[in-house]
């Protein structure tokens, strides 16, 4: 008598497999329905428009500060500070995240996007307190950028120093 290791397929196995397939199809339909549809051309136009507006506002502040008598370097510093201040205020008022959702990458103009990335965690975690909320979480997004920026500046400074001591620079 041969030993048959094959299991018999029962009606309950077929029902379970059918239920599994039905659940999987239902889940896939849900995912398809809930996944946002994007128009690449439309998204690019929105990003270009909002990024251009932010840069135009920055240029307006630059021109304003220069018309008040500031030299170009000082005017550019004031412009950066003004754009950071505006971005932080808009983040605190929950306007910048709405703008970012609309504009996508267009809202990540370096100075305003960075200001938003620092201010957003502070706003989000303020309910956890000054130290463990804001103090610990404020640099969760921007921290690595600051860390690697400072580290790479230090490395380049050491290289420059060594090259200067050797008379290469």
C-alpha positions in Angstrom: 0.0 0.0 0.0 1.6 3.3 -1.1 1.7 6.2 1.3 -0.1 9.2 -0.3 1.2 12.5 1.2 -1.2 14.6 -0.8 -3.8 16.4 1.2 -7.4 16.4 0.1 -8.9 19.7 -0.9 -12.0 20.3 1.0 -14.9 22.7 0.3 -13.9 24.9 3.2 -10.4 25.3 1.6 -12.0 26.5 -1.6 -14.2 28.9 0.2 -11.2 30.3 2.2 -9.3 30.8 -1.1 -12.2 32.5 -2.7 -12.7 34.8 0.3 -9.0 35.6 0.2 -9.1 36.5 -3.5 -12.3 38.6 -2.9 -10.6 40.5 -0.1 -7.5 41.1 -2.2 -9.5 42.4 -5.1 -11.5 44.6 -2.8 -8.3 46.0 -1.2 -6.7 46.6 -4.6 -9.8 48.5 -5.7 -9.7 50.6 -2.5 -6.0 51.4 -3.0 -6.7 52.4 -6.6 -9.6 54.6 -5.6 -7.8 56.3 -2.8 -4.5 56.9 -4.6 -4.3 60.5 -5.7 -4.2 61.1 -9.5 -1.6 63.5 -10.6 -1.1 65.4 -13.8 2.7 65.7 -14.3 2.3 68.8 -16.5 -0.1 70.4 -14.1 2.1 69.7 -11.1 5.1 71.1 -13.0 3.2 74.3 -13.8 2.0 74.7 -10.2 5.6 74.2 -8.9 7.0 76.7 -11.4 4.3 79.2 -10.6 4.7 79.1 -6.8 8.5 78.8 -6.9 8.6 81.8 -9.3 6.3 83.8 -7.0 8.5 83.1 -4.0 11.6 84.1 -5.9 9.9 87.2 -7.2 8.9 88.2 -3.7 12.5 87.6 -2.6 13.8 89.8 -5.4 11.3 92.5 -4.4 12.6 92.5 -0.9 16.2 92.6 -2.2 15.3 95.6 -4.4 13.5 97.3 -1.5 16.4 96.9 0.9 18.8 98.2 -1.7 16.6 101.2 -2.4 16.8 102.0 1.3 20.5 102.2 1.0 21.7 98.7 1.9 24.7 97.3 0.0 24.0 94.2 -2.0 25.5 91.8 0.5 23.5 93.3 3.4 20.4 93.5 1.3 20.7 89.8 0.5 21.1 88.9 4.2 18.0 91.0 5.0 16.1 89.3 2.2 17.0 85.8 3.5 15.9 86.8 7.0 12.7 88.2 5.7 11.9 85.1 3.7 12.6 82.8 6.6 10.4 85.0 8.9 7.5 84.9 6.4 7.9 81.1 5.9 7.9 80.5 9.7 4.9 82.7 10.3 3.0 80.9 7.4 4.0 77.5 8.8 2.7 78.5 12.3 -0.6 79.7 10.7 -0.8 76.4 8.8 -0.7 78.2 5.5 2.7 77.0 4.2 1.7 73.3 4.4 -1.4 74.0 2.3 0.8 75.9 -0.1 3.3 73.0 -0.2 0.5 70.6 -0.9 -0.7 72.7 -3.8 2.8 73.6 -5.2 4.8 70.4 -4.4 8.5 71.0 -5.1 7.8 74.7 -6.0 7.4 75.5 -2.3 10.8 74.0 -1.5 12.7 77.1 -2.7 15.8 76.5 -0.5 15.4 79.3 2.1 11.7 79.0 2.7 11.6 75.3 2.4 14.3 75.0 5.0 12.5 77.4 7.3 9.4 75.4 7.0 11.3 72.1 7.7 12.5 73.6 11.0 9.3 75.3 12.1 6.9 72.5 11.2 8.1 69.9 13.8 8.1 72.7 16.4 4.5 73.4 15.7 3.6 69.7 15.5 5.3 68.7 18.8 4.5 71.8 20.9 1.9 69.8 22.9 4.7 67.7 24.3 6.2 70.6 26.0 9.1 73.1 25.5 12.0 70.6 26.1 10.7 67.2 25.0 8.5 68.5 22.3 9.9 71.6 20.6 13.5 71.3 21.9 13.9 67.6 20.9 11.9 67.5 17.7 12.6 70.9 16.1 15.5 69.6 14.0 14.1 66.2 13.1 13.9 67.2 9.4 16.5 69.9 9.2 19.0 68.4 11.6 20.8 66.1 9.1 21.1 69.0 6.7 22.6 71.2 9.3 24.9 68.4 10.6 26.3 67.4 7.2 26.5 71.1 6.1 28.6 71.9 9.1 30.7 68.7 8.9 31.4 69.2 5.2 32.3 72.9 5.8 34.8 71.7 8.5 36.3 69.1 6.2 36.7 71.7 3.4 38.1 74.2 5.9 40.8 71.7 7.0 41.6 70.9 3.3 41.9 74.6 2.6 44.1 75.2 5.6 46.4 72.4 4.7 46.7 73.5 1.1 47.3 77.1 2.2 50.1 75.9 4.6 51.7 73.9 1.7 51.5 77.0 -0.5 49.2 75.5 -3.1 46.4 78.0 -2.5 
